[in-house]
């Protein structure tokens, strides 16, 4: 049960410089409200193939609460972001527990994704508004993680993820004109990501 109320109490009036806290306020926006009642379940089914190898399936739903951006000139509230996730994986230890290997396949479906945009990037880049995108965002992929204890005190590790995101995650700024040089697209999900490390 999530309830929020946002009230802007003062706006510096344009016609009364210099602006001080004692100056009469400019026109105030309406009160911003957010109310959400949800039930987000999650469950995991696991099976031990051996003492050192475990398989699992996980299902979960979740959400990011809505609200209002304090940097928004319009003070317009935005709604909750909802996600449904599936994961199928294996975790194992081998070679006398010197090698840890984890593999997982996943899929996340997100509705009403929250993205923050500049309201007036050319005149006042401090003004931003958070909006819910009208299109769903889906990403699926595979992740592999390995940790190898070579000798006492020396560990090698690596991680690799292959992501497949829907193309319309490139969501353009709806608040600015197409000729705006600072018009931008939302961040891309990298198709390949990974790292390697050595600890001694």
N, C-alpha and C positions, 0 to 999 in steps of 0.2 A: 504494500500500500504506500505509494509514493506521491506526495503532494508538495508542491512548491509554489510560492507566491513571490513575485519580484515587483518592487515599487521603485520607480525613479523619482526622487524628491526634489531635484534641482537641475536645471539646465541654464548655463550661462546665456543671458539674452544677448542677441546680436547687436542691439542698438545702445548698449550701456557700457562701453569700455571705460576704465579697466574692469574686468570681471572679478568680483569678490563674492564671498559667501553671503554677504549682507545685501547684495543686489537682488532686486525682484527676479524671480525665476522666469525663464522662458516657458513656452507651452510644453506641458508634460505629456508623455505618451500614456496610453491606457495601461492599467495594471496587467502584468504578464502572469499567467497561471498555467500550471502543469499538474495534471492528475492522472495517475495510472494505477490500476489494480491488476496484478499479474500472478501467475503461478508458473514457475520455470523449473521443470523437472530435469534430472540428470541421473543416468544409471550406467553402470559398467558391468559387463559379464566377462569373467576371467577363467582361464583354464591352464593348469600347469601340465605341460607335455612331459617335462622331466623336472627334477629338482632345480635345474638351472635355466629352463626355457619356459617362458610364460607367454600365452597369447591372450588378447583382450579385444573387446568391442565396446565402444563408448558412444552414448547418445546424450546430447545436452541441448537445452535451449537457454537463452539468456538475453538480457537487454541492457542498453545504456540509457539511463534516464534522460528525459527531455529537460528543458529549462529555457533560459534566455541568456543571450550574450551581453555582458556588461559593456562591451565595446561597440555595441550596435547603436546607431543613431535612432533607428526605428523602434528598438526594444521589442521586437516581434518574437514571441515564444516559438520553440520548435518541439517536435514530438520525440518519442522514444525510438531508438534503433533496436531492431530485433534480429537475433541470430539463432540459427539452428545448425548444429554441428554433428558430424559423424566421424568416427575414427576407428580404424582397424589396424592392430599392430602386434608386434612381437618384441619381447625383451629377453635377452639371454646373456649368460656368462659362460665362457669357454676357456680351455687351456688352464685349468686350475685357477679359475677366476681372474686370470691376467687380461683377458679380452672381454670387454662389455660391448654388445652389439644390440642396438635398438632400431627397429624399422617400423614405420607407420604410414598408412595411407589415410588421407583426410579430405573432408569436403565441408565447407562453410557456406551457408546461404544467409544473406543479410538483406533485410527489408528496411526501408526508410533510413538509409545510411546518413549519418550526420557529417556534413562537410562544412568547413568555414571558408567564407569568401570575403574578399575586399569589397566594401560598398563603393568607395571612391578612390581607387588606387592612385589616380593622377593628382588629386587635390588634397586628400587626407588619408594616407595609408594606415592611420591608427584605427580607422573605423572598419570593423568586421562584423559579419552576421553569420550565424550558423543556421543552415537549412537542412531539411530532409530531402534527399534526392528521390525523384519519382520512380527511378528504375532500380530493380533488385541488383545486388552485387553477389556474384558467386565465385568462389575460388576453390580449387581442388588440387591435390598434389601428393607427393611422396617425400618423406624425410628419412634420412639414414644417419645414424650417429654411431661412432666407434671410438672406444677408449682402450688403449693398449699399454699395459704396464710392462715395459721392456725389461728393466732391471729395477732393483730397489732404488728409488729416488728419481727415476727417469720414466716419464709418461708421455706417450704420443696420443693425440686425439684429433678427430675430424668430424665435420658435420656437412651434409649436403641436402638441399631441398630443391625440388622441382615443382614450380607453381604454375597453374594454368588458370588465369583470371579472365573473366568475360571482358570483351573489348570495350563495352560501354562504361567500364569503370573510368574511362577518360571522360569525365563530366565537366563541361565547360562552365565558366562563371556566368550565371544567368543575370547578374546584377549590372554588368557593364556591356557596352556596345562592342560589336565584333571588331571594330577598328581600333579599339583600345590596345595600345602596345603592351600593356601589362595584363591583358586578359590571359588566363592560364587554365590548364587542365589539372585535375587532381593527380596525386602521385600514383605512379604505376606500381603494381606488384611485380617484383623482379621474377623473371622466368627461371633463373638459376641463382641460387645463393648458397654460400658455404664458407667454411673456415677450416684451417688446420692450425695446430698448436703443439708446442713441445715444452714440457715443464720439467725442470731439473732442480 
